[in-house]
Amino acid sequence: MRIIKRRSVVALALGVSLALGAAACGSDESTSEQPANGQSASGGLPATIPLALLQDGTGPLAFYGTQLTAGVKAGIQAVEDSGILGDSKFELSITDSASAATTARTEFPKILAAKPAAVIGPAISNEALATAPLAEAAKIPYLVGTEMPGQEGDYLYSLTTPQTAQLKALVSSVIAKEHGTISVIYANDNATTSENEKVIVPYLAEAGIKIVDKVGVALATTELAAVATKVIDGNPDAILLISGGPQMPAAVKALRLAGYQGRLYGTGGADGTIDSAESYADGFVYTAEWAPGLTGESSQVFEKTFTAVNPDVSPHYPAVDGYNAVLFLAQALAKAGTTDHEALNEALGSVADEGFDGAGGKVEFGGDDGYRHAYGPVVFAEFHEGAVRTLDTAPAPIG
C-alpha cells in the first residue's frame, strides 16, 4: 500500500496476515469472483488503484480524522491480504480539511482532478454537505463516514449507521423499559444532531416517555454548568445527550457536578471522547457501531487487523466507518473488474443490495435519504471504571 499526503510522501509498510472471508459475506457469488490465479475478478483492474481520503487531520476535530484514517488503513491491509483484488494495490492520497467545511470545499476539486477510483470521508456532516454536490457532479463514488441531511445523488454513500436509527434502538430496547421521564440536551448548530433531535424527541413521546425539558446549545460550547442546572431542575429519570466531540464529556461532568444521579445516555458522538470525563462518566451508556467484547468473526477480524496496523490507536466509530468503506469498495471493484466510475458505481449498488459483513456485523443499505445509507448492528456501550464494554446489541431499524 502506498500512502501519499499532499506536500509530503510517507511510505508505510504493513505486515499483517489475515483472511477477509467474513468481509465477502460468505456468498457463492463473492467466492467465485476471487480467482485462484491471484488476478483480479475480470483481469481488468490496474496494478495501482488510486483512492482518496478527505479527513480532519488538524484542528479541533482531528480526533475524527485520526480515527477515520486508521480505519481506512486497516481496511486496505485486510483487503490486500485477502487477495480479493489479486495483485492490485491501493494508492491512498490523504487531504486535510483542517476541521473546516470551507477548507474541505476548497480542497475537494483538487482531489477530484486526480481522478481517484473513489473518495472516502470525511466523518463530519458539515464537511460532507459542502463537498457531496461536487462528487455527484463529477460522477465519482463518494463514501463518507457521516450523514448528509438533504443531499441526493447516485454516487453518494454513507457508511455510518444513522444516528436516528441508533437512537431509536436505544429508546425501544433500553430507555423505554427503564424510565418514564427524560430531558434532552442537544447540539443545535450541527446538521446531524439537529436532525436527530427533530426525530427522536417525538419518538420518545410515542414510546410513552414524558419529555421534561430539552435544551439546544452550540456544539463548541463546553461551559455547561448553567445548562446542567436548568435540565436537572425538572428531576427527570434520565437525560439524553445528542451531541459529540468535547461537548459530550463536558456535559456529563457538568451534570454530575450539579448533583444529578440519574442515568445518562448519549449518541455515538461519545465514542472515543467520553473517557475524558473520567470517573464522572461511570455508568454512561451510549450507542456505537463497535465496542470491545463484541463477538462475531467479522468483529474479531476487524479488531485484530486494526490493532496490528495501528498499535497505538483504539478504534472508535469513525475507524469502523473507514474500515467498512474500504471493504465495501473492494467488493465492488472485484465485481466491476475496472476502476471506471460508472461501472464501479453500478457494482457498488449491487454490493449495497446484497449487504456485506463489516466490523460490527452484517451491514445492509436502506432508508429514504436520497443516497445509499448503510445500517449495521447497534451496540450499546457502557463506560465503566475507565474502560468501555459492550452491554448488548440490537438491529438498527431501517427507514
Sine and cosine of phi, psi and omega as CSV:
sin_phi,cos_phi,sin_psi,cos_psi,sin_omega,cos_omega
0.00,0.00,0.74,-0.68,0.00,-1.00
-0.93,-0.36,0.78,-0.62,-0.03,-1.00
-0.94,-0.34,0.78,-0.63,0.05,-1.00
-0.85,-0.53,0.82,-0.58,0.13,-0.99
-0.95,-0.31,0.63,-0.78,0.02,-1.00
-0.86,0.52,0.76,-0.64,0.00,-1.00
0.97,0.25,0.04,1.00,0.09,-1.00
-0.36,-0.93,0.44,-0.90,0.03,-1.00
-0.87,-0.50,0.78,-0.63,-0.02,-1.00
-0.85,-0.52,0.83,-0.57,0.05,-1.00
-1.00,-0.04,0.73,-0.69,-0.03,-1.00
-0.77,-0.64,0.87,-0.48,0.03,-1.00
-0.98,-0.22,0.81,-0.59,-0.03,-1.00
-0.87,-0.49,0.74,-0.67,0.01,-1.00
-0.82,-0.57,0.98,0.19,0.00,-1.00
-0.84,-0.54,0.78,-0.63,0.08,-1.00
-0.97,-0.25,0.93,-0.36,-0.15,-0.99
-0.47,-0.89,0.69,-0.72,0.05,-1.00
-1.00,0.05,0.50,-0.87,0.00,-1.00
-0.90,-0.43,0.46,0.89,-0.04,-1.00
-0.84,0.55,-0.61,0.79,-0.01,-1.00
-0.90,0.43,-0.57,0.82,-0.05,-1.00
-0.94,0.33,-0.28,0.96,0.00,-1.00
-1.00,-0.07,0.15,0.99,0.08,-1.00
0.93,0.36,-0.04,1.00,0.01,-1.00
0.94,0.34,0.25,0.97,-0.05,-1.00
-0.99,0.15,0.44,-0.90,0.05,-1.00
-0.88,0.47,-0.59,0.81,-0.04,-1.00
-0.90,0.43,-0.71,0.71,-0.02,-1.00
-0.90,0.44,-0.66,0.75,-0.02,-1.00
-0.90,0.44,-0.65,0.76,-0.05,-1.00
-0.94,0.34,-0.33,0.95,-0.03,-1.00
-1.00,0.03,0.02,1.00,0.06,-1.00
-0.94,-0.34,1.00,-0.03,-0.11,-0.99
-0.93,0.37,0.45,-0.89,-0.07,-1.00
-0.94,0.34,-0.38,0.92,-0.07,-1.00
-0.98,0.17,0.03,1.00,0.07,-1.00
0.99,0.13,0.04,1.00,0.04,-1.00
-1.00,0.08,0.19,-0.98,0.02,-1.00
-0.93,0.37,0.21,-0.98,-0.14,-0.99
-0.78,0.62,-0.70,0.71,0.00,-1.00
-0.87,-0.49,0.16,0.99,0.02,-1.00
0.97,0.24,0.14,0.99,-0.09,-1.00
-0.97,-0.23,-0.06,1.00,-0.01,-1.00
-0.97,0.24,0.63,-0.77,0.04,-1.00
-0.95,0.31,0.29,-0.96,0.02,-1.00
-0.90,0.45,-0.55,0.84,0.02,-1.00
-0.87,-0.49,0.82,-0.58,0.00,-1.00
-0.95,-0.31,0.94,-0.34,-0.02,-1.00
-0.95,0.31,0.75,-0.67,-0.02,-1.00
-0.70,-0.71,0.78,-0.62,-0.03,-1.00
-0.96,-0.27,0.56,-0.83,0.04,-1.00
-0.76,-0.65,0.84,-0.55,0.11,-0.99
-0.97,-0.25,0.86,-0.51,-0.07,-1.00
-0.52,-0.85,0.23,-0.97,0.00,-1.00
-1.00,0.03,0.99,0.14,-0.05,-1.00
-0.96,0.28,-0.48,0.88,0.01,-1.00
-0.69,-0.72,0.15,-0.99,0.02,-1.00
1.00,-0.09,-0.05,-1.00,-0.09,-1.00
-0.92,0.40,-0.28,0.96,-0.02,-1.00
-0.96,-0.29,0.35,0.94,-0.06,-1.00
-0.87,0.49,-0.44,0.90,0.06,-1.00
-0.81,0.58,-0.69,0.72,-0.05,-1.00
-0.92,0.38,-0.61,0.79,0.04,-1.00
-0.92,0.39,-0.65,0.76,0.04,-1.00
-0.88,0.48,-0.69,0.72,0.00,-1.00
-0.91,0.41,-0.73,0.68,-0.03,-1.00
-0.87,0.49,-0.70,0.71,0.00,-1.00
-0.89,0.46,-0.69,0.73,0.01,-1.00
-0.88,0.47,-0.65,0.76,0.02,-1.00
-0.92,0.39,-0.65,0.76,0.03,-1.00
-0.89,0.46,-0.70,0.72,0.00,-1.00
-0.90,0.44,-0.64,0.77,0.05,-1.00
-0.91,0.42,-0.65,0.76,0.03,-1.00
-0.89,0.45,-0.67,0.74,0.03,-1.00
-0.88,0.48,-0.69,0.72,-0.01,-1.00
-0.89,0.45,-0.69,0.72,-0.01,-1.00
-0.89,0.46,-0.67,0.74,-0.01,-1.00
-0.91,0.42,-0.72,0.69,-0.04,-1.00
-0.92,0.40,-0.61,0.79,0.04,-1.00
-0.94,0.34,-0.43,0.90,-0.03,-1.00
-0.96,0.30,-0.43,0.90,-0.04,-1.00
0.99,0.14,0.10,0.99,-0.06,-1.00
-0.90,0.44,-0.41,0.91,0.03,-1.00
-0.96,-0.27,0.31,0.95,0.01,-1.00
0.89,0.45,-0.75,-0.66,-0.02,-1.00
-1.00,0.00,0.00,1.00,-0.02,-1.00
-0.94,0.35,0.61,-0.79,0.00,-1.00
-0.82,-0.57,0.55,-0.83,0.09,-1.00
-0.98,0.20,0.62,-0.78,0.19,-0.98
-0.90,-0.44,0.94,-0.33,-0.14,-0.99
-0.99,-0.13,0.83,-0.55,0.12,-0.99
-0.95,-0.31,0.70,-0.72,-0.10,-0.99
-0.89,-0.46,0.79,-0.62,0.03,-1.00
-0.88,-0.48,0.73,-0.68,-0.03,-1.00
-1.00,-0.02,0.83,-0.56,0.06,-1.00
-1.00,0.08,-0.13,0.99,-0.01,-1.00
0.84,0.55,0.50,0.87,0.03,-1.00
0.87,0.49,0.53,0.85,-0.04,-1.00
-0.67,-0.74,0.77,-0.64,0.03,-1.00
-0.89,0.46,-0.57,0.82,0.00,-1.00
-0.91,0.41,-0.64,0.77,0.04,-1.00
-0.92,0.38,-0.66,0.75,0.04,-1.00
-0.84,0.54,-0.70,0.72,-0.01,-1.00
-0.91,0.41,-0.61,0.79,0.00,-1.00
-0.94,0.35,-0.64,0.77,-0.07,-1.00
-0.98,0.18,-0.40,0.92,-0.16,-0.99
-0.88,0.48,-0.66,0.75,0.04,-1.00
-0.85,0.53,-0.53,0.85,0.04,-1.00
-0.92,0.39,-0.63,0.78,0.03,-1.00
-0.89,0.46,-0.73,0.68,-0.03,-1.00
-0.92,0.40,-0.55,0.83,-0.02,-1.00
-0.89,0.45,-0.45,0.89,0.03,-1.00
-0.98,0.21,-0.11,0.99,0.05,-1.00
0.79,0.61,0.85,0.52,0.11,-0.99
-0.93,0.36,0.32,-0.95,0.08,-1.00
-0.88,0.47,-0.60,0.80,0.02,-1.00
-0.35,-0.94,0.27,-0.96,0.08,-1.00
-0.88,-0.47,0.73,-0.68,0.07,-1.00
-0.94,-0.34,0.58,-0.82,0.05,-1.00
1.00,-0.07,0.13,-0.99,0.05,1.00
-1.00,0.02,-0.13,-0.99,0.01,-1.00
-0.97,-0.24,0.10,1.00,-0.04,-1.00
-0.90,-0.43,0.80,-0.60,-0.13,-0.99
-0.89,0.46,-0.63,0.77,-0.01,-1.00
-0.88,0.47,-0.57,0.82,0.03,-1.00
-0.96,0.29,-0.63,0.77,0.05,-1.00
-0.90,0.44,-0.65,0.76,0.02,-1.00
-0.90,0.44,-0.55,0.83,-0.03,-1.00
-0.97,0.26,-0.37,0.93,-0.12,-0.99
-0.92,-0.40,-0.38,0.93,-0.06,-1.00
-0.83,0.56,-0.67,0.74,0.00,-1.00
-0.87,0.49,-0.51,0.86,0.01,-1.00
-0.94,0.33,-0.67,0.74,0.03,-1.00
-0.91,0.42,-0.67,0.74,0.00,-1.00
-0.90,0.44,-0.66,0.75,0.01,-1.00
-0.91,0.42,-0.57,0.82,0.01,-1.00
-0.99,0.13,-0.18,0.98,-0.04,-1.00
0.83,0.56,0.75,0.67,0.09,-1.00
-0.89,-0.45,0.81,-0.58,-0.03,-1.00
-0.81,0.58,0.74,-0.67,-0.06,-1.00
-0.82,-0.57,0.92,-0.38,-0.09,-1.00
-0.94,-0.35,0.99,-0.10,-0.11,-0.99
-1.00,-0.10,0.36,-0.93,0.00,-1.00
-0.97,-0.25,0.59,0.81,-0.01,-1.00
-0.42,-0.91,-0.10,-1.00,0.04,-1.00
-0.98,-0.18,0.39,-0.92,-0.05,-1.00
-0.75,-0.66,0.95,0.33,-0.06,-1.00
-0.82,0.57,0.78,-0.62,0.06,-1.00
1.00,0.01,-0.18,0.98,-0.02,-1.00
-0.99,0.10,0.52,-0.86,0.12,-0.99
-0.69,-0.72,0.56,-0.83,0.03,-1.00
0.12,-0.99,0.58,-0.82,0.00,-1.00
-0.97,0.24,-0.33,0.94,-0.06,-1.00
-0.96,-0.27,0.19,0.98,-0.08,-1.00
-0.96,-0.29,0.73,-0.69,-0.01,-1.00
-0.68,-0.73,0.67,-0.74,0.16,-0.99
-0.95,-0.33,0.79,-0.61,-0.03,-1.00
-0.99,-0.17,0.18,0.98,0.03,-1.00
-0.95,-0.33,0.70,-0.71,0.06,-1.00
-0.88,0.47,0.78,-0.62,-0.06,-1.00
-0.80,0.60,0.69,-0.72,0.03,-1.00
-0.86,0.51,-0.57,0.82,0.02,-1.00
-0.89,0.45,-0.63,0.77,0.03,-1.00
-0.92,0.39,-0.66,0.75,0.03,-1.00
-0.89,0.45,-0.68,0.74,-0.02,-1.00
-0.93,0.36,-0.61,0.79,0.06,-1.00
-0.87,0.48,-0.65,0.76,0.04,-1.00
-0.90,0.43,-0.64,0.76,0.02,-1.00
-0.90,0.43,-0.68,0.73,0.00,-1.00
-0.89,0.45,-0.77,0.64,-0.09,-1.00
-0.95,0.30,-0.57,0.82,-0.08,-1.00
-1.00,0.01,-0.41,0.91,-0.11,-0.99
-0.79,-0.61,-0.89,0.45,-0.17,-0.99
-0.87,0.49,-0.74,0.67,-0.06,-1.00
-0.90,0.43,-0.40,0.92,-0.02,-1.00
-1.00,0.09,-0.26,0.97,-0.14,-0.99
-0.86,-0.52,-0.32,0.95,-0.15,-0.99
-0.69,-0.73,0.52,-0.85,0.04,-1.00
-0.96,-0.28,-0.37,0.93,0.02,-1.00
-0.74,-0.68,0.45,-0.90,-0.03,-1.00
-0.40,-0.91,0.48,-0.88,0.15,-0.99
-0.86,-0.50,0.43,-0.90,-0.10,-1.00
-0.80,-0.60,0.74,-0.67,0.17,-0.99
-0.91,-0.42,0.78,-0.63,-0.04,-1.00
-0.63,-0.78,0.47,-0.88,0.09,-1.00
-0.98,0.18,0.89,-0.46,-0.14,-0.99
-0.99,-0.13,0.11,0.99,-0.01,-1.00
-0.87,-0.50,0.29,0.96,0.02,-1.00
-0.88,-0.48,0.71,-0.71,-0.10,-0.99
-0.85,0.52,-0.70,0.72,-0.05,-1.00
-0.94,0.34,-0.75,0.66,-0.05,-1.00
-0.93,0.38,-0.57,0.82,0.05,-1.00
-0.91,0.42,-0.66,0.75,0.05,-1.00
-0.91,0.41,-0.63,0.77,0.03,-1.00
-0.86,0.51,-0.69,0.72,-0.01,-1.00
-0.89,0.46,-0.65,0.76,-0.02,-1.00
-0.90,0.44,-0.55,0.83,-0.04,-1.00
-1.00,0.06,-0.69,0.73,-0.18,-0.98
-0.98,0.19,-0.56,0.83,0.02,-1.00
-0.86,0.50,-0.76,0.65,0.09,-1.00
-0.89,0.46,-0.55,0.83,0.00,-1.00
-0.91,0.41,-0.63,0.78,0.08,-1.00
-0.87,0.49,-0.70,0.72,0.00,-1.00
-0.90,0.44,-0.65,0.76,0.02,-1.00
-0.90,0.44,-0.49,0.87,0.01,-1.00
-0.99,0.17,0.04,1.00,0.04,-1.00
1.00,0.04,0.27,0.96,-0.01,-1.00
-0.98,-0.18,0.81,-0.59,-0.01,-1.00
-0.98,0.22,0.77,-0.64,0.04,-1.00
-1.00,0.05,0.94,-0.34,-0.01,-1.00
-0.97,0.25,-0.68,0.74,-0.04,-1.00
-0.30,-0.95,0.39,-0.92,0.17,-0.99
-0.60,-0.80,0.67,-0.74,-0.07,-1.00
-0.75,-0.66,0.82,-0.58,0.07,-1.00
-0.99,-0.13,0.63,-0.78,-0.02,-1.00
-0.52,-0.86,0.53,-0.85,0.00,-1.00
-0.88,0.48,0.61,-0.80,-0.10,-0.99
-0.86,0.51,-0.53,0.85,-0.04,-1.00
-0.98,0.19,-0.14,0.99,-0.04,-1.00
-0.96,0.27,0.83,-0.55,0.03,-1.00
-0.85,-0.53,-0.11,0.99,0.11,-0.99
-1.00,0.01,0.99,-0.12,-0.21,-0.98
-0.85,-0.52,0.35,0.94,-0.02,-1.00
-0.88,0.48,-0.69,0.72,-0.02,-1.00
-0.92,0.39,-0.63,0.78,0.04,-1.00
-0.90,0.44,-0.68,0.73,0.00,-1.00
-0.88,0.48,-0.70,0.71,0.00,-1.00
-0.88,0.48,-0.68,0.74,-0.01,-1.00
-0.89,0.45,-0.70,0.71,-0.10,-1.00
-0.94,0.35,-0.67,0.74,-0.07,-1.00
-0.98,0.20,-0.18,0.98,0.00,-1.00
-0.87,0.49,-0.49,0.87,0.02,-1.00
-0.99,0.12,-0.03,1.00,0.04,-1.00
0.80,0.61,0.81,0.59,0.03,-1.00
-0.95,0.31,0.43,-0.90,0.06,-1.00
-0.89,0.45,-0.59,0.81,-0.05,-1.00
-0.54,-0.84,0.31,-0.95,0.06,-1.00
-0.77,-0.63,0.74,-0.67,0.01,-1.00
-0.95,-0.31,0.78,-0.62,0.02,-1.00
-0.96,-0.27,0.90,-0.44,0.05,-1.00
-0.95,-0.32,1.00,0.00,-0.15,-0.99
-0.35,-0.94,-0.38,-0.93,0.00,-1.00
-0.07,-1.00,-0.02,-1.00,0.03,-1.00
0.85,0.52,-0.49,-0.87,-0.03,-1.00
-0.91,0.42,-0.32,0.95,-0.04,-1.00
-0.92,0.40,-0.55,0.84,-0.07,-1.00
-0.89,0.45,-0.81,0.58,0.02,-1.00
-0.91,0.41,-0.52,0.85,0.04,-1.00
-0.90,0.44,-0.65,0.76,0.01,-1.00
-0.92,0.40,-0.69,0.72,0.02,-1.00
-0.86,0.51,-0.73,0.68,-0.02,-1.00
-0.89,0.45,-0.68,0.73,-0.01,-1.00
-0.89,0.46,-0.65,0.76,0.00,-1.00
-0.91,0.41,-0.67,0.74,0.00,-1.00
-0.94,0.35,-0.64,0.77,0.02,-1.00
-0.91,0.41,-0.47,0.88,0.03,-1.00
-0.98,0.18,-0.08,1.00,0.10,-1.00
0.98,-0.22,0.08,1.00,-0.02,-1.00
-0.96,0.29,0.77,-0.64,-0.04,-1.00
-0.89,-0.45,0.04,1.00,0.01,-1.00
-0.97,0.22,-0.04,-1.00,-0.03,-1.00
-0.97,0.25,0.66,-0.75,0.06,-1.00
-0.91,-0.41,0.73,-0.68,0.03,-1.00
-0.83,-0.56,0.40,-0.92,0.01,-1.00
-0.48,-0.88,0.20,-0.98,0.07,-1.00
-0.99,0.13,0.00,-1.00,0.03,-1.00
-0.89,0.45,-0.19,0.98,0.07,-1.00
-0.90,0.45,-0.22,0.98,0.05,-1.00
-0.99,0.13,-0.30,0.95,-0.10,-0.99
-0.91,0.41,0.93,-0.38,0.02,-1.00
1.00,-0.09,-0.14,0.99,0.00,-1.00
-0.88,-0.47,-0.41,0.91,-0.14,-0.99
-0.91,0.41,-0.39,0.92,-0.04,-1.00
-0.90,0.44,-0.35,0.93,0.01,-1.00
-0.95,0.32,-0.23,0.97,0.10,-1.00
-0.99,0.15,-0.12,0.99,0.06,-1.00
0.81,0.59,-0.71,-0.70,-0.12,-0.99
-0.92,0.40,-0.31,0.95,0.05,-1.00
-0.90,0.45,-0.39,0.92,-0.05,-1.00
-1.00,0.00,-0.01,1.00,0.00,-1.00
-0.84,0.55,0.78,-0.62,0.00,-1.00
1.00,0.04,-0.05,1.00,0.01,-1.00
-0.95,0.33,0.77,-0.64,-0.03,-1.00
-0.91,-0.42,0.72,-0.69,-0.01,-1.00
-0.60,-0.80,0.26,-0.97,0.02,-1.00
-1.00,0.05,0.51,-0.86,0.01,-1.00
-0.48,-0.88,0.19,-0.98,0.08,-1.00
-0.98,-0.20,-0.22,0.98,0.06,-1.00
-0.28,-0.96,0.53,-0.85,0.08,-1.00
-0.43,-0.90,0.41,-0.91,0.03,-1.00
-0.83,0.55,0.64,-0.77,0.01,-1.00
1.00,-0.08,-0.05,1.00,0.02,-1.00
-0.96,0.29,0.79,-0.61,-0.03,-1.00
-1.00,0.02,0.13,-0.99,-0.01,-1.00
0.91,-0.41,0.61,-0.79,-0.07,-1.00
-0.87,0.49,-0.71,0.70,-0.05,-1.00
-0.91,0.42,-0.55,0.83,0.04,-1.00
-0.93,0.37,-0.64,0.77,0.02,-1.00
-0.93,0.37,-0.60,0.80,0.08,-1.00
-0.89,0.46,-0.71,0.70,0.02,-1.00
-0.86,0.51,-0.76,0.65,-0.07,-1.00
-0.88,0.47,-0.67,0.74,-0.03,-1.00
-0.92,0.40,-0.71,0.70,-0.01,-1.00
-0.92,0.40,-0.73,0.69,-0.04,-1.00
-0.86,0.51,-0.71,0.70,-0.02,-1.00
-0.90,0.43,-0.62,0.78,0.00,-1.00
-0.92,0.38,-0.62,0.78,-0.04,-1.00
-0.99,0.14,-0.56,0.83,-0.07,-1.00
-0.79,-0.61,0.94,0.33,-0.12,-0.99
-0.89,0.45,-0.35,0.94,-0.05,-1.00
-0.97,-0.25,0.22,0.98,-0.05,-1.00
-0.81,-0.58,0.71,-0.70,0.12,-0.99
-1.00,-0.07,0.74,-0.67,-0.08,-1.00
-0.97,0.24,0.68,-0.73,0.11,-0.99
-0.73,-0.69,-0.07,-1.00,-0.26,-0.96
-0.85,0.52,-0.60,0.80,0.04,-1.00
-0.89,0.46,-0.54,0.84,0.05,-1.00
-0.92,0.39,-0.63,0.77,0.05,-1.00
-0.87,0.49,-0.72,0.70,-0.02,-1.00
-0.91,0.42,-0.65,0.76,0.03,-1.00
-0.91,0.42,-0.68,0.74,0.03,-1.00
-0.88,0.47,-0.76,0.65,0.00,-1.00
-0.89,0.46,-0.57,0.82,0.00,-1.00
-0.88,0.47,-0.66,0.75,0.00,-1.00
-0.93,0.37,-0.67,0.75,0.04,-1.00
-0.88,0.48,-0.70,0.72,0.03,-1.00
-0.86,0.51,-0.75,0.67,-0.01,-1.00
-0.90,0.44,-0.67,0.74,-0.04,-1.00
-0.89,0.46,-0.65,0.76,0.01,-1.00
-0.91,0.41,-0.59,0.81,0.05,-1.00
-0.93,0.37,-0.64,0.77,0.05,-1.00
-0.88,0.47,-0.66,0.75,0.03,-1.00
-0.90,0.44,-0.61,0.79,0.03,-1.00
-0.93,0.36,-0.71,0.70,-0.09,-1.00
-0.96,0.26,-0.58,0.82,-0.06,-1.00
0.93,0.37,0.32,0.95,-0.03,-1.00
-0.35,-0.94,0.36,-0.93,0.09,-1.00
-0.99,-0.17,0.13,0.99,0.10,-1.00
-0.82,0.57,0.79,-0.61,-0.15,-0.99
-0.88,0.47,-0.66,0.75,-0.02,-1.00
-0.92,0.40,-0.73,0.69,0.00,-1.00
-0.92,0.40,-0.64,0.77,0.01,-1.00
-0.91,0.42,-0.65,0.76,0.00,-1.00
-0.91,0.41,-0.59,0.81,0.07,-1.00
-0.89,0.45,-0.64,0.77,0.02,-1.00
-0.94,0.35,-0.59,0.81,0.08,-1.00
-0.87,0.49,-0.66,0.75,0.05,-1.00
-0.88,0.47,-0.62,0.79,0.01,-1.00
-0.92,0.40,-0.70,0.72,0.03,-1.00
-0.90,0.43,-0.63,0.78,0.03,-1.00
-0.87,0.48,-0.62,0.79,0.03,-1.00
-0.91,0.42,-0.57,0.82,-0.03,-1.00
-0.99,0.12,-0.56,0.83,-0.15,-0.99
0.99,0.13,0.18,-0.98,0.02,-1.00
-0.41,-0.91,0.28,-0.96,0.01,-1.00
-1.00,0.03,0.89,-0.46,0.01,-1.00
-0.97,-0.26,-0.28,-0.96,-0.09,-1.00
-0.88,0.47,-0.59,0.80,-0.05,-1.00
-0.98,-0.19,-0.02,1.00,-0.04,-1.00
0.73,-0.68,-0.34,-0.94,-0.07,-1.00
-0.91,0.42,0.79,-0.61,0.04,-1.00
-0.95,-0.31,0.80,-0.61,0.06,-1.00
-0.86,-0.51,0.27,-0.96,0.01,-1.00
-0.88,-0.48,0.59,-0.81,0.01,-1.00
-0.05,-1.00,-0.37,-0.93,-0.01,-1.00
1.00,0.03,0.00,-1.00,-0.03,-1.00
-0.79,-0.61,0.68,0.74,-0.08,-1.00
-0.97,0.24,-0.34,0.94,-0.12,-0.99
0.99,-0.13,-0.03,1.00,0.12,-0.99
-0.54,-0.84,0.17,-0.99,-0.03,-1.00
-0.99,0.17,0.79,-0.62,-0.09,-1.00
-0.85,-0.53,0.78,-0.63,-0.02,-1.00
-0.99,0.14,0.60,-0.80,0.07,-1.00
-0.78,-0.63,0.89,-0.45,0.09,-1.00
-0.91,-0.41,0.05,-1.00,0.03,-1.00
-0.87,0.49,0.57,-0.82,0.06,-1.00
-1.00,-0.06,0.78,-0.62,0.02,-1.00
-0.97,-0.24,0.74,-0.67,0.11,-0.99
-0.99,-0.13,0.94,-0.35,-0.06,-1.00
-0.96,-0.29,0.55,-0.83,0.03,-1.00
-0.81,-0.58,0.71,-0.70,0.13,-0.99
-1.00,0.09,0.82,-0.57,-0.11,-0.99
-0.56,-0.83,0.90,-0.43,0.07,-1.00
0.79,0.62,0.75,0.67,0.10,-0.99
0.99,0.10,0.06,1.00,-0.02,-1.00
-0.66,-0.75,0.25,-0.97,0.01,-1.00
-0.96,-0.29,0.65,-0.76,0.04,-1.00
-0.68,-0.73,0.47,-0.88,0.05,-1.00
-0.99,0.17,0.81,-0.59,0.07,-1.00
-1.00,0.01,-0.72,0.70,-0.07,-1.00
-0.19,-0.98,0.09,-1.00,0.08,-1.00
-0.72,-0.70,0.33,-0.94,0.06,-1.00
-0.47,-0.88,0.50,-0.87,0.06,-1.00
-0.93,0.37,0.58,-0.82,0.05,-1.00
-0.98,0.18,0.81,-0.58,0.06,-1.00
-0.91,0.42,0.84,-0.55,-0.06,-1.00
-1.00,0.03,0.76,-0.65,0.04,-1.00
0.81,-0.58,0.00,0.00,0.00,0.00
